[in-house]
Amino acid sequence: MKDYWVKNDGFISNYFLYIFLLILICLTIILNNKNNELKTIANIKTYNKYFEQEYKAIYYLKDIIYKDKFEGEELLNNNDYIIDKKDNHINIVINEPLYEEINVYVDWDNKIITDYEVNRYIEEAFID
């Protein structure tokens, strides 16, 4: 008696190869999507760290502007920030934990911050 499942046609191996390739393609797509999600989550965490230190620096600067404390150099250059006062704007350099520069535009008559822009120079902070 001859076994029919052991044919030399390749009936079982062709279907097996087709199903195996479909499974591999589906797994590749799923893993690629998960990898992109993890990169997005890591970038959002890094952005939130930057946002938190920007918020702290601007809040510190608002306190200095409101109380007119720009005479003492020890207030301008503390351990966290290096603050450089220009005519119509202020430069804040944050060295740790993440390096960035903040240019804050100030209305000195009303003692309010009108606008600010952020410069980040580290390319490794965000994941591609």
TAVEN-V548928 format. One record per helix or strand of 2 or more residues. SS is the DSSP state (H for helix, E for strand). FROM is the first residue (numbers start at 1). LEN is the number of residues. If there is no record, write none. Layout:
SS,FROM,LEN
SS,FROM,LEN
//
This chain:
H,11,57
H,73,4
E,81,5
E,89,6
E,100,8
E,112,8
H,123,3
//
